[in-house]
Amino acid sequence: MELGNISKPTYGPDLEAPGSSTPGLVTMAHGFLRLVQPNPLPIELINFEQSQSEFSQEVIHELLFYELGFLICAAIGVLFIIVVPLAGCCFCCYRC
């Protein structure tokens, strides 16, 4: 397995699957990421020269809208973390 030059990676302009020995898994992971986050990052909204207190509500709203897919996935993950052990506890406790 060749890693290439780790200190200076090369990045392409668009999303393309890297060469791998497991193309099925790479395709599945990239398909999930395109489904969750189909929009490009709004770079014009991010200005590192202004302080955090100067962010307007509109900019914050637009950045949260950009991250909406990841927020939904996180909410579903938290729901499963809470519901699955609770359901298992109920099945174990009320088995008799």
SULBEL-V551341 format. One record per pair of residues at least 6 apart in sequence whose C-alpha atoms are under 8 Angstrom apart, sorted by the first residue. I is the first residue (numbers start at 1). J is the second residue. Records with the same first field share a line. If there is no record, write none. Layout:
I = J ; J
This chain:
17 = 26 ; 27 ; 30
18 = 26
20 = 26
36 = 69 ; 70
37 = 66 ; 67 ; 69 ; 70
39 = 66
41 = 66
42 = 63 ; 66
45 = 59 ; 63
